[in-house]
């Protein structure tokens, strides 16, 4: 039996191990107080304000392009609504196809680290959070569709960039261990970086209060998840040999490139759906602008993790390639 007394309803953990203690105290033992999944939901439709934007216009990659500026107010509003739908799809798909499968690698200890039940509880609680985040963003998109009276079908959009890149990396992975390392790499980058993605919208007063509130509630959980994912990554790292570490670092770089990039695939689909005159040419123009290559430009989370792993030179150089911070 391992030393230490568990919090109520939790399996035993090593109280003398600062990492185990931190993970349990930060996630498992205070889950009922912290997690958004445990809170009551507001009536979203009552909060919808049609006079506000659904998405910050300044974040559109083509916001200053003449083609966009010449559109009617309704066309602009529809593109901003689509941007919010695409933003939510990105979050939902990453939670479903990137984060939870990566957490599952830890929950099942597929890399043979010996994390134990204490980690499985913490990780499974995080996975429940992520499922609820998916529902939150789905509800927010639905509220936009109802509030605007527009179809805006998420299914009309392609797989998101991070999911596509991860799928390619998994196809290239040879054997169960490299597959698990790839899944872990993409999950870790997503979890330690997603608050930077969410914060792009959360503080814009011109955006729907529903949208900003959804993001704030999601981000509240993710600040905790980032800590959990980072600390577990350190434990895994300490158990890996040189070859596995090198492969994991390559996975981090692939994930950073995907997570930070502007997803023009979604925008091309939207331009087709909306039949925007000159829309494809507009996207071709703005895709060539260096400032539009990146959407997320804050990689302080992955840089901090690199320092904990004592591989700052390798990962920091990779992060600087995709970050303006």
N, C-alpha and C positions, 0 to 999 in steps of 0.2 A: 504493500500500500504506500502511496506516495505521501510525503509529509504535507501538512497544511490542511486547513478546514475549508471546505467549499462553501460558497454562498448558498442560500436555500435553493433546493431543486437542481443544483448543478453537480456534475461529477467532480471528483477530487482533482486538485491541481497542485503543483509544487509552489507553495507560498514563498519559498526561498529563491525562486527563479523570478527575477524582475520582469522578464518578458511575459511569462505565463500569467503572472499576477496582473500586469498591465492590461493584457488582452481580456482577461475575465472581468476585471473591474470596469474597463471602458465600454465593453459591449454587453456581455452576458448578464452581469449582476444589476445593471441599470436599464436594461432593455425596456421594461414596462414603463419607465418614466420618460425615456428618450425617444423611442422609435415612433415614427410617424404612423406606422400601421396600428398603433395602439390608441390613436387619437380620433375624436369624432370629426366627421367630414362636414364642411359647410355646404349649403345649397348653391351650387355653382351658377345655375341659370339666373338666380336672383342678383348675382354680382356682376353679370355681364353688362358692359357699357359700350354701346356701339360707336360712341364718339372717340374712343381710344383706339390706338393701333394694336394689332395682335403681336407685333414683332418690331424691334427697333429698326427703323428705316436705314440708319447709318451702318448696320451690319450687313445689309444686302451687298454682295460683291459688285453690283452694277449700279449702286445708288447714285453715282455721279455721271453715269453714261448718258449721252444725249437721247438714246432710244428710250430709256426708262423715264427720263425727265419729260419726254413728250407724251407719255401715256396719260389717259384720263384719270381722275381721282379714283374712280371705281376700279380700274385696272391695277393701279398702284396698291389699293387696299386689298385686292384679291391676291396679289403677289406677296404682300406682307402676311396675309392669312396663310397662304401656302408655306411661307417660310416657317411659321410657327408649327404647322402640321409636320413639315420635314424635320424640324428641330426635335419635336416629340418622337417622331419615328426613329430618329437617330438614337435618342436616349433609350427608348423601349427596346430597340434591336440590340443595342450594346448590353443592356441589362440581361436580356434573354439569351443571346447567342455568344456573348463574350464574358461577362462578369460571372454569371451563375455557373457556367461550365468550368471556369477557372477556379471558383471557390470549391466546386465539387472535387477537383483534384486534391485540394487540401482536406476536405471533409473525409474523403476516402483514403487519404494518405498514400496516393498512388506513387509518390516518389520515395516512399519508405523512410520518411524522416523520423517517424515515431512520435508524432504530435499528440496522440492520445485523445480521449473523450473530451477533455477540456477545450481543445481546439475545434473538435467537431461541433460542439454546442455553439461556440462563438460564431463559427463559419455558417452553420445552418440558420442561426438567427439572422445573420447578415443576408443570407439568401432569401429568407422570408421578407425582409425589408425590401430587397431588390424586386421581388415579385409585386409588392405593393406599390413601389415607385412606378413600375410599368402600368399598373392600373391608374395611378394618379395622372400620368401623362396621357393615357388613353382618354380618361374623363375630361381632361383639359382640352384635348382636340375635339372631343364630342361637343363640349360646350361651345367651342368656336363655330363648329358646323351648324349647331342649332341657332346660336345667336346671330350669325350672318345669313342663315338660310341658304347656304351653299354646300354642295356635296363634298368637295375637297377630299377625295378618297385616298387614304394612306396607301392602300394596296396598289394604286397607280404608280407609286414611286419605286425605284429599284432598291435592291439591297444596299445598305449604307456602306460607305467607304471602309470603315473599320472592320465590318463583317466580311466584306469582300477580300480585304487584305489578309485577314486572319485565315479565311478559308484557303487562300493560296499557300500560306505558310504551313497549314496543316497538311495540305496535299504534298508538300515538299518534305515534310518530316518523316524520318525513317524509324519506324518502331514505336511502341507504346510510350517509352520514356521520353523521346523527343517530342512526341505529341503532347504529353503532359507538361513538359517544359514550355512548349509554345503556348498552350492554354494558360499556364501560370503567368507568362510574360505579358500577354495581352490583357489579362484580368488586372494584373498589378498596375500597369500603366494607366488603364482606364480608371481604376479606383483612386490612385494617388493624384490623378489629373482632372477628374470630372468636375470638381468644384470650380476650377478655372473656366470650364465650359459653361456651367450653370450661371456663374457670376456675370457672364456677358449680358444677361437679360435682367437679372434680379433687381437691379437698382434703377432701372429706367422708368421715371414717373409717367412717361407718355404711353406706357404699355399697359394693357389690361391688368387689373389687380388680380384677377384669377390666375393669369399666367405667371405673374411675379410671385404670388403666394405659393403656387405649385412648386416653383423652383426653389423658393426659400425653404419650404418644408423638406424637399428632397435634399438640398444641400446640407441641412442640419444633420441628417443621418450620414451623409457622405463624408463629413469631416471626421466622424468616428470611424467609418469604414476605411478611410485612407490610412489611419493609424494602424488599424488591425491588419490590413493588407500589407503595409510596409513592414510591420514587426514579424509577421509570418514569413514574408519574403526573406528576411534576415535569417530566420531559423532554417529555412530551406537552403539558403545560400551556404550556410556553415556546414551543411551535410554533403554538399556537392563536390565532385572532383573537378579538376581543371577543365576537362572537356565539356562537362555539363555547364559549368559557369560560363564558358565562352559561348555556348549555344544559347544560354539564357540571355546574355548580353545582346546577342544578335536579335533575339526575340524582342527585347526592349526597344531596340532601334526600329525594327519593323513596325512595332505597335505605335511608337511616337510619330513616325511618319504618317501612319494612317489616321491616328486620332487627331492630329493637328491640321490635317489638310482640308481645304475647302472642297465639298462634295459637289462638283459640277454635274455629276450624273443625275442627281435629283433635280437640279435646276434645268437641265435639258429636257427632262420629262415634263416639268411644270410648264416650260415655254411651249411645248407641243400641245399640252392639254388646253392651255389658255389661248393658243393660236396668236401669240404676241408677234406682231409684224417686226421682222428684223431681230427677233429674240435669239435665234441661234447665232447670228453674227455678233450680237452684243456679248453673248457668253464667250465666244471665241476671242473677242477683243479683250475682255477683262481677265480671261484666264492667262493671258500673256503678261499681265502686270504683276511684278514681284510681290506687292502688298496683298494680293489676293491668293497667293499660293497657300498661305496659312490662315486658318480660322482661329484655332486656339494658339496663343502665343506665350503662354505661361507654363513653363515646365519646372517651376520651383519644387514641386512635389517629387518629381523623378530625380532631380538634382540632389535633393535632400536624402532620398533613398540611396543614391549612388554613394554619398558620403558615408552612410551607415554601412554599406557593403564594402567600403574602403576601395572602391573602384572608380572614384570620382573622375580621374583622367579619361577613362574610356567612355563612361556614360555621359559625363558632362559635355564632352566634345560632341557626342551624338545629339544631346538635347540642344546644344547651341545651334546645331544645323537647322533645327525646326522651331527655334524660340527666339523671340525678340527681347526677352527679359534676361 
